Amino acid sequence: MAQARAEAEANRARQDGYDKCPACAEIEKLRALPKGITVYAPGNPQAVVIPSR
C-alpha cells in the first residue's frame, strides 16, 4: 500500500512538471520511444512504421 501511494505521488509530481513544461513532456516521450525506430508521426493515424532490421 505504501509503495502504491509513493508511486501515485511521484506520478502526480511528474504530471505537474509536465503541465508546467510541455516541451519537457515531449522530450520524455521521444526518449521513451524504442531504439531503432525510423518513423515518429504523432497524431497521424495513417503513419506506417517499418522496424529497422
PyMOL Python script that loads the backbone (N, CA, C, O; Angstrom):
from pymol import cmd

cmd.read_pdbstr("""\
ATOM      1  N   MET A   1       0.817  -1.178   0.000  1.00  0.00           N
ATOM      2  CA  MET A   1       0.000   0.000   0.000  1.00  0.00           C
ATOM      3  C   MET A   1       0.873   1.258   0.000  1.00  0.00           C
ATOM      4  O   MET A   1       0.598   2.218  -0.720  1.00  0.00           O
ATOM      5  N   ALA A   2       1.922   1.237   0.816  1.00  0.00           N
ATOM      6  CA  ALA A   2       2.813   2.396   0.896  1.00  0.00           C
ATOM      7  C   ALA A   2       3.520   2.635  -0.433  1.00  0.00           C
ATOM      8  O   ALA A   2       3.715   3.779  -0.843  1.00  0.00           O
ATOM      9  N   GLN A   3       3.903   1.548  -1.104  1.00  0.00           N
ATOM     10  CA  GLN A   3       4.587   1.689  -2.393  1.00  0.00           C
ATOM     11  C   GLN A   3       3.638   2.286  -3.427  1.00  0.00           C
ATOM     12  O   GLN A   3       4.036   3.150  -4.208  1.00  0.00           O
ATOM     13  N   ALA A   4       2.403   1.836  -3.437  1.00  0.00           N
ATOM     14  CA  ALA A   4       1.417   2.367  -4.385  1.00  0.00           C
ATOM     15  C   ALA A   4       1.185   3.853  -4.146  1.00  0.00           C
ATOM     16  O   ALA A   4       1.070   4.627  -5.097  1.00  0.00           O
ATOM     17  N   ARG A   5       1.116   4.252  -2.879  1.00  0.00           N
ATOM     18  CA  ARG A   5       0.939   5.677  -2.557  1.00  0.00           C
ATOM     19  C   ARG A   5       2.149   6.492  -3.027  1.00  0.00           C
ATOM     20  O   ARG A   5       1.996   7.579  -3.583  1.00  0.00           O
ATOM     21  N   ALA A   6       3.336   5.959  -2.799  1.00  0.00           N
ATOM     22  CA  ALA A   6       4.553   6.658  -3.212  1.00  0.00           C
ATOM     23  C   ALA A   6       4.605   6.805  -4.733  1.00  0.00           C
ATOM     24  O   ALA A   6       4.974   7.864  -5.243  1.00  0.00           O
ATOM     25  N   GLU A   7       4.237   5.751  -5.456  1.00  0.00           N
ATOM     26  CA  GLU A   7       4.223   5.813  -6.918  1.00  0.00           C
ATOM     27  C   GLU A   7       3.181   6.808  -7.408  1.00  0.00           C
ATOM     28  O   GLU A   7       3.431   7.552  -8.356  1.00  0.00           O
ATOM     29  N   ALA A   8       2.019   6.826  -6.769  1.00  0.00           N
ATOM     30  CA  ALA A   8       0.965   7.766  -7.156  1.00  0.00           C
ATOM     31  C   ALA A   8       1.421   9.202  -6.931  1.00  0.00           C
ATOM     32  O   ALA A   8       1.169  10.068  -7.769  1.00  0.00           O
ATOM     33  N   GLU A   9       2.083   9.462  -5.820  1.00  0.00           N
ATOM     34  CA  GLU A   9       2.583  10.806  -5.532  1.00  0.00           C
ATOM     35  C   GLU A   9       3.661  11.203  -6.539  1.00  0.00           C
ATOM     36  O   GLU A   9       3.691  12.343  -7.002  1.00  0.00           O
ATOM     37  N   ALA A  10       4.543  10.266  -6.876  1.00  0.00           N
ATOM     38  CA  ALA A  10       5.578  10.543  -7.876  1.00  0.00           C
ATOM     39  C   ALA A  10       4.943  10.845  -9.229  1.00  0.00           C
ATOM     40  O   ALA A  10       5.391  11.750  -9.934  1.00  0.00           O
ATOM     41  N   ASN A  11       3.912  10.103  -9.595  1.00  0.00           N
ATOM     42  CA  ASN A  11       3.220  10.344 -10.857  1.00  0.00           C
ATOM     43  C   ASN A  11       2.552  11.718 -10.870  1.00  0.00           C
ATOM     44  O   ASN A  11       2.577  12.419 -11.882  1.00  0.00           O
ATOM     45  N   ARG A  12       1.949  12.100  -9.727  1.00  0.00           N
ATOM     46  CA  ARG A  12       1.329  13.426  -9.651  1.00  0.00           C
ATOM     47  C   ARG A  12       2.385  14.521  -9.802  1.00  0.00           C
ATOM     48  O   ARG A  12       2.162  15.505 -10.509  1.00  0.00           O
ATOM     49  N   ALA A  13       3.516  14.357  -9.152  1.00  0.00           N
ATOM     50  CA  ALA A  13       4.593  15.339  -9.243  1.00  0.00           C
ATOM     51  C   ALA A  13       5.131  15.413 -10.673  1.00  0.00           C
ATOM     52  O   ALA A  13       5.387  16.500 -11.189  1.00  0.00           O
ATOM     53  N   ARG A  14       5.300  14.257 -11.305  1.00  0.00           N
ATOM     54  CA  ARG A  14       5.781  14.217 -12.686  1.00  0.00           C
ATOM     55  C   ARG A  14       4.796  14.931 -13.606  1.00  0.00           C
ATOM     56  O   ARG A  14       5.201  15.727 -14.453  1.00  0.00           O
ATOM     57  N   GLN A  15       3.508  14.651 -13.443  1.00  0.00           N
ATOM     58  CA  GLN A  15       2.497  15.278 -14.275  1.00  0.00           C
ATOM     59  C   GLN A  15       2.476  16.787 -14.056  1.00  0.00           C
ATOM     60  O   GLN A  15       2.318  17.550 -15.010  1.00  0.00           O
ATOM     61  N   ASP A  16       2.633  17.219 -12.818  1.00  0.00           N
ATOM     62  CA  ASP A  16       2.678  18.647 -12.517  1.00  0.00           C
ATOM     63  C   ASP A  16       3.842  19.298 -13.268  1.00  0.00           C
ATOM     64  O   ASP A  16       3.705  20.390 -13.819  1.00  0.00           O
ATOM     65  N   GLY A  17       4.976  18.618 -13.281  1.00  0.00           N
ATOM     66  CA  GLY A  17       6.133  19.124 -14.025  1.00  0.00           C
ATOM     67  C   GLY A  17       5.852  19.209 -15.507  1.00  0.00           C
ATOM     68  O   GLY A  17       6.210  20.195 -16.150  1.00  0.00           O
ATOM     69  N   TYR A  18       5.217  18.194 -16.058  1.00  0.00           N
ATOM     70  CA  TYR A  18       4.888  18.200 -17.485  1.00  0.00           C
ATOM     71  C   TYR A  18       3.874  19.289 -17.806  1.00  0.00           C
ATOM     72  O   TYR A  18       3.943  19.905 -18.869  1.00  0.00           O
ATOM     73  N   ASP A  19       2.930  19.532 -16.892  1.00  0.00           N
ATOM     74  CA  ASP A  19       1.950  20.592 -17.113  1.00  0.00           C
ATOM     75  C   ASP A  19       2.628  21.959 -17.153  1.00  0.00           C
ATOM     76  O   ASP A  19       2.215  22.844 -17.902  1.00  0.00           O
ATOM     77  N   LYS A  20       3.673  22.122 -16.342  1.00  0.00           N
ATOM     78  CA  LYS A  20       4.402  23.390 -16.306  1.00  0.00           C
ATOM     79  C   LYS A  20       5.392  23.528 -17.458  1.00  0.00           C
ATOM     80  O   LYS A  20       5.779  24.640 -17.819  1.00  0.00           O
ATOM     81  N   CYS A  21       5.798  22.407 -18.031  1.00  0.00           N
ATOM     82  CA  CYS A  21       6.797  22.429 -19.110  1.00  0.00           C
ATOM     83  C   CYS A  21       6.408  21.418 -20.185  1.00  0.00           C
ATOM     84  O   CYS A  21       6.932  20.304 -20.207  1.00  0.00           O
ATOM     85  N   PRO A  22       5.488  21.798 -21.079  1.00  0.00           N
ATOM     86  CA  PRO A  22       5.067  20.866 -22.125  1.00  0.00           C
ATOM     87  C   PRO A  22       6.228  20.368 -23.005  1.00  0.00           C
ATOM     88  O   PRO A  22       6.205  19.233 -23.482  1.00  0.00           O
ATOM     89  N   ALA A  23       7.226  21.209 -23.212  1.00  0.00           N
ATOM     90  CA  ALA A  23       8.376  20.775 -24.010  1.00  0.00           C
ATOM     91  C   ALA A  23       9.106  19.630 -23.310  1.00  0.00           C
ATOM     92  O   ALA A  23       9.604  18.715 -23.964  1.00  0.00           O
ATOM     93  N   CYS A  24       9.166  19.683 -21.990  1.00  0.00           N
ATOM     94  CA  CYS A  24       9.805  18.604 -21.236  1.00  0.00           C
ATOM     95  C   CYS A  24       9.040  17.292 -21.415  1.00  0.00           C
ATOM     96  O   CYS A  24       9.638  16.221 -21.520  1.00  0.00           O
ATOM     97  N   ALA A  25       7.726  17.392 -21.448  1.00  0.00           N
ATOM     98  CA  ALA A  25       6.904  16.201 -21.664  1.00  0.00           C
ATOM     99  C   ALA A  25       7.192  15.603 -23.038  1.00  0.00           C
ATOM    100  O   ALA A  25       7.295  14.384 -23.176  1.00  0.00           O
ATOM    101  N   GLU A  26       7.322  16.454 -24.050  1.00  0.00           N
ATOM    102  CA  GLU A  26       7.616  15.966 -25.401  1.00  0.00           C
ATOM    103  C   GLU A  26       8.994  15.302 -25.457  1.00  0.00           C
ATOM    104  O   GLU A  26       9.169  14.284 -26.126  1.00  0.00           O
ATOM    105  N   ILE A  27       9.954  15.873 -24.764  1.00  0.00           N
ATOM    106  CA  ILE A  27      11.297  15.282 -24.721  1.00  0.00           C
ATOM    107  C   ILE A  27      11.240  13.895 -24.093  1.00  0.00           C
ATOM    108  O   ILE A  27      11.868  12.959 -24.589  1.00  0.00           O
ATOM    109  N   GLU A  28      10.493  13.761 -23.010  1.00  0.00           N
ATOM    110  CA  GLU A  28      10.366  12.458 -22.353  1.00  0.00           C
ATOM    111  C   GLU A  28       9.683  11.444 -23.273  1.00  0.00           C
ATOM    112  O   GLU A  28      10.054  10.270 -23.289  1.00  0.00           O
ATOM    113  N   LYS A  29       8.694  11.891 -24.031  1.00  0.00           N
ATOM    114  CA  LYS A  29       8.033  10.987 -24.989  1.00  0.00           C
ATOM    115  C   LYS A  29       9.048  10.471 -26.003  1.00  0.00           C
ATOM    116  O   LYS A  29       9.076   9.279 -26.309  1.00  0.00           O
ATOM    117  N   LEU A  30       9.875  11.366 -26.518  1.00  0.00           N
ATOM    118  CA  LEU A  30      10.869  10.952 -27.502  1.00  0.00           C
ATOM    119  C   LEU A  30      11.884   9.991 -26.902  1.00  0.00           C
ATOM    120  O   LEU A  30      12.298   9.033 -27.555  1.00  0.00           O
ATOM    121  N   ARG A  31      12.281  10.239 -25.677  1.00  0.00           N
ATOM    122  CA  ARG A  31      13.238   9.343 -25.009  1.00  0.00           C
ATOM    123  C   ARG A  31      12.650   7.957 -24.760  1.00  0.00           C
ATOM    124  O   ARG A  31      13.381   6.970 -24.681  1.00  0.00           O
ATOM    125  N   ALA A  32      11.325   7.889 -24.636  1.00  0.00           N
ATOM    126  CA  ALA A  32      10.673   6.614 -24.337  1.00  0.00           C
ATOM    127  C   ALA A  32      10.449   5.761 -25.585  1.00  0.00           C
ATOM    128  O   ALA A  32      10.074   4.594 -25.477  1.00  0.00           O
ATOM    129  N   LEU A  33      10.676   6.331 -26.761  1.00  0.00           N
ATOM    130  CA  LEU A  33      10.474   5.556 -27.990  1.00  0.00           C
ATOM    131  C   LEU A  33      11.485   4.416 -28.062  1.00  0.00           C
ATOM    132  O   LEU A  33      12.606   4.542 -27.570  1.00  0.00           O
ATOM    133  N   PRO A  34      11.090   3.314 -28.672  1.00  0.00           N
ATOM    134  CA  PRO A  34      12.015   2.179 -28.796  1.00  0.00           C
ATOM    135  C   PRO A  34      13.237   2.544 -29.639  1.00  0.00           C
ATOM    136  O   PRO A  34      13.147   3.335 -30.578  1.00  0.00           O
ATOM    137  N   LYS A  35      14.360   1.963 -29.289  1.00  0.00           N
ATOM    138  CA  LYS A  35      15.587   2.184 -30.066  1.00  0.00           C
ATOM    139  C   LYS A  35      15.393   1.628 -31.471  1.00  0.00           C
ATOM    140  O   LYS A  35      14.765   0.585 -31.650  1.00  0.00           O
ATOM    141  N   GLY A  36      15.925   2.314 -32.448  1.00  0.00           N
ATOM    142  CA  GLY A  36      15.845   1.843 -33.820  1.00  0.00           C
ATOM    143  C   GLY A  36      14.595   2.286 -34.562  1.00  0.00           C
ATOM    144  O   GLY A  36      14.419   1.937 -35.729  1.00  0.00           O
ATOM    145  N   ILE A  37      13.728   3.044 -33.914  1.00  0.00           N
ATOM    146  CA  ILE A  37      12.520   3.495 -34.598  1.00  0.00           C
ATOM    147  C   ILE A  37      12.925   4.442 -35.722  1.00  0.00           C
ATOM    148  O   ILE A  37      13.802   5.287 -35.540  1.00  0.00           O
ATOM    149  N   THR A  38      12.298   4.305 -36.867  1.00  0.00           N
ATOM    150  CA  THR A  38      12.671   5.123 -38.012  1.00  0.00           C
ATOM    151  C   THR A  38      11.617   6.165 -38.364  1.00  0.00           C
ATOM    152  O   THR A  38      11.900   7.095 -39.120  1.00  0.00           O
ATOM    153  N   VAL A  39      10.409   6.026 -37.829  1.00  0.00           N
ATOM    154  CA  VAL A  39       9.344   6.984 -38.119  1.00  0.00           C
ATOM    155  C   VAL A  39       8.615   7.311 -36.824  1.00  0.00           C
ATOM    156  O   VAL A  39       8.273   6.422 -36.043  1.00  0.00           O
ATOM    157  N   TYR A  40       8.384   8.598 -36.612  1.00  0.00           N
ATOM    158  CA  TYR A  40       7.589   9.040 -35.476  1.00  0.00           C
ATOM    159  C   TYR A  40       6.624  10.091 -36.012  1.00  0.00           C
ATOM    160  O   TYR A  40       7.047  11.177 -36.409  1.00  0.00           O
ATOM    161  N   ALA A  41       5.340   9.778 -36.025  1.00  0.00           N
ATOM    162  CA  ALA A  41       4.338  10.679 -36.588  1.00  0.00           C
ATOM    163  C   ALA A  41       3.170  10.803 -35.619  1.00  0.00           C
ATOM    164  O   ALA A  41       2.116  10.209 -35.846  1.00  0.00           O
ATOM    165  N   PRO A  42       3.339  11.563 -34.545  1.00  0.00           N
ATOM    166  CA  PRO A  42       2.259  11.684 -33.566  1.00  0.00           C
ATOM    167  C   PRO A  42       1.026  12.344 -34.172  1.00  0.00           C
ATOM    168  O   PRO A  42       1.126  13.329 -34.905  1.00  0.00           O
ATOM    169  N   GLY A  43      -0.117  11.793 -33.858  1.00  0.00           N
ATOM    170  CA  GLY A  43      -1.366  12.359 -34.344  1.00  0.00           C
ATOM    171  C   GLY A  43      -1.714  11.984 -35.771  1.00  0.00           C
ATOM    172  O   GLY A  43      -2.730  12.438 -36.297  1.00  0.00           O
ATOM    173  N   ASN A  44      -0.897  11.170 -36.403  1.00  0.00           N
ATOM    174  CA  ASN A  44      -1.162  10.784 -37.781  1.00  0.00           C
ATOM    175  C   ASN A  44      -1.617   9.324 -37.797  1.00  0.00           C
ATOM    176  O   ASN A  44      -0.786   8.423 -37.683  1.00  0.00           O
ATOM    177  N   PRO A  45      -2.917   9.078 -37.935  1.00  0.00           N
ATOM    178  CA  PRO A  45      -3.416   7.707 -37.911  1.00  0.00           C
ATOM    179  C   PRO A  45      -3.001   6.881 -39.116  1.00  0.00           C
ATOM    180  O   PRO A  45      -3.150   5.659 -39.112  1.00  0.00           O
ATOM    181  N   GLN A  46      -2.480   7.536 -40.152  1.00  0.00           N
ATOM    182  CA  GLN A  46      -2.089   6.807 -41.358  1.00  0.00           C
ATOM    183  C   GLN A  46      -0.597   6.517 -41.411  1.00  0.00           C
ATOM    184  O   GLN A  46      -0.105   6.015 -42.422  1.00  0.00           O
ATOM    185  N   ALA A  47       0.118   6.815 -40.366  1.00  0.00           N
ATOM    186  CA  ALA A  47       1.556   6.582 -40.348  1.00  0.00           C
ATOM    187  C   ALA A  47       1.855   5.090 -40.324  1.00  0.00           C
ATOM    188  O   ALA A  47       1.146   4.312 -39.686  1.00  0.00           O
ATOM    189  N   VAL A  48       2.887   4.712 -41.010  1.00  0.00           N
ATOM    190  CA  VAL A  48       3.331   3.325 -41.033  1.00  0.00           C
ATOM    191  C   VAL A  48       4.757   3.297 -40.519  1.00  0.00           C
ATOM    192  O   VAL A  48       5.610   4.048 -40.993  1.00  0.00           O
ATOM    193  N   VAL A  49       5.014   2.437 -39.558  1.00  0.00           N
ATOM    194  CA  VAL A  49       6.351   2.317 -39.015  1.00  0.00           C
ATOM    195  C   VAL A  49       6.929   0.986 -39.448  1.00  0.00           C
ATOM    196  O   VAL A  49       6.341  -0.068 -39.205  1.00  0.00           O
ATOM    197  N   ILE A  50       8.071   1.039 -40.085  1.00  0.00           N
ATOM    198  CA  ILE A  50       8.755  -0.180 -40.510  1.00  0.00           C
ATOM    199  C   ILE A  50       9.980  -0.327 -39.629  1.00  0.00           C
ATOM    200  O   ILE A  50      10.900   0.487 -39.711  1.00  0.00           O
ATOM    201  N   PRO A  51      10.008  -1.355 -38.782  1.00  0.00           N
ATOM    202  CA  PRO A  51      11.148  -1.508 -37.884  1.00  0.00           C
ATOM    203  C   PRO A  51      12.432  -1.754 -38.649  1.00  0.00           C
ATOM    204  O   PRO A  51      12.428  -2.406 -39.693  1.00  0.00           O
ATOM    205  N   SER A  52      13.535  -1.228 -38.124  1.00  0.00           N
ATOM    206  CA  SER A  52      14.828  -1.473 -38.772  1.00  0.00           C
ATOM    207  C   SER A  52      15.241  -2.912 -38.510  1.00  0.00           C
ATOM    208  O   SER A  52      14.812  -3.520 -37.530  1.00  0.00           O
ATOM    209  N   ARG A  53      16.063  -3.443 -39.375  1.00  0.00           N
ATOM    210  CA  ARG A  53      16.490  -4.844 -39.243  1.00  0.00           C
ATOM    211  C   ARG A  53      17.829  -4.952 -38.608  1.00  0.00           C
ATOM    212  O   ARG A  53      18.337  -6.057 -38.422  1.00  0.00           O
TER     213      ARG A  53
END
""", "prot")
cmd.dss("prot")
cmd.show_as("cartoon", "prot")
cmd.util.cbc("prot")
cmd.orient("prot")
